[in-house]
Amino acid sequence: MPSLVILKQRLEEAELALHQLNTGAREVEVRVDDFGMTEFSEVNVRDLERYIAHLRQAIAHTEGKPRRRPILMRF
């Protein structure tokens, strides 16, 4: 698993990419260290949002924060 610093940097880049897409830029590139580059466009904003959620979860796990408890519904 990447270090906390790398995860936070990737999250910052992904959030910036999402912002650029939402404010009118058609395509955004996100570089991931030596692994290459990924392009996101308006069509796959959902994929970028899922990636951001994944990064947030990895950061929380690395920082030792507890996961959310399940919501139980009783009738």
C-alpha positions as CSV (number, residue, x, y, z in Angstrom):
1,M,0.0,0.0,0.0
2,P,1.3,3.5,-0.8
3,S,2.3,5.8,2.0
4,L,-0.1,8.3,3.5
5,V,1.7,11.2,1.8
6,I,1.3,9.6,-1.6
7,L,-2.4,8.7,-1.0
8,K,-3.1,12.3,0.0
9,Q,-1.3,13.7,-3.1
10,R,-3.3,11.4,-5.3
11,L,-6.5,12.4,-3.6
12,E,-5.7,16.1,-4.1
13,E,-5.0,15.5,-7.8
14,A,-8.2,13.5,-8.3
15,E,-10.3,16.1,-6.6
16,L,-8.7,18.8,-8.7
17,A,-9.5,16.7,-11.8
18,L,-13.1,16.3,-10.7
19,H,-13.4,20.1,-10.1
20,Q,-12.0,20.8,-13.6
21,L,-14.5,18.4,-15.2
22,N,-17.4,20.0,-13.2
23,T,-16.4,23.5,-14.2
24,G,-16.2,22.9,-18.0
25,A,-12.9,21.2,-18.9
26,R,-13.7,18.3,-21.2
27,E,-10.9,16.0,-20.4
28,V,-8.5,15.8,-17.5
29,E,-5.3,13.8,-17.1
30,V,-4.2,12.3,-13.7
31,R,-0.7,11.0,-13.4
32,V,0.1,8.2,-11.0
33,D,3.8,8.1,-10.3
34,D,5.6,5.7,-12.7
35,F,2.4,3.8,-13.6
36,G,1.4,6.2,-16.3
37,M,-1.5,8.4,-16.8
38,T,-5.3,8.2,-16.9
39,E,-7.6,10.5,-18.7
40,F,-11.1,11.2,-17.4
41,S,-13.9,12.9,-19.4
42,E,-17.4,13.9,-18.7
43,V,-18.6,10.4,-19.6
44,N,-16.7,8.7,-16.8
45,V,-17.1,11.2,-13.9
46,R,-18.6,8.4,-11.9
47,D,-15.4,6.4,-12.2
48,L,-13.4,9.4,-10.9
49,E,-15.8,9.8,-8.0
50,R,-15.4,6.1,-7.2
51,Y,-11.6,6.5,-7.3
52,I,-11.8,9.5,-4.9
53,A,-13.9,7.5,-2.5
54,H,-11.4,4.6,-2.7
55,L,-8.6,7.0,-1.9
56,R,-10.4,8.5,1.0
57,Q,-11.1,5.0,2.4
58,A,-7.4,4.0,2.0
59,I,-6.3,7.2,3.8
60,A,-8.7,6.6,6.6
61,H,-7.5,3.0,6.9
62,T,-3.8,4.1,6.9
63,E,-4.5,6.8,9.5
64,G,-6.2,4.1,11.7
65,K,-9.6,5.7,11.7
66,P,-12.5,3.4,12.3
67,R,-14.8,2.4,9.5
68,R,-18.4,3.4,9.5
69,R,-20.7,1.1,11.3
70,P,-23.5,-0.5,9.3
71,I,-26.9,1.1,9.5
72,L,-29.4,-1.4,11.0
73,M,-33.1,-0.8,10.4
74,R,-35.6,-2.3,12.8
75,F,-39.4,-2.3,12.3
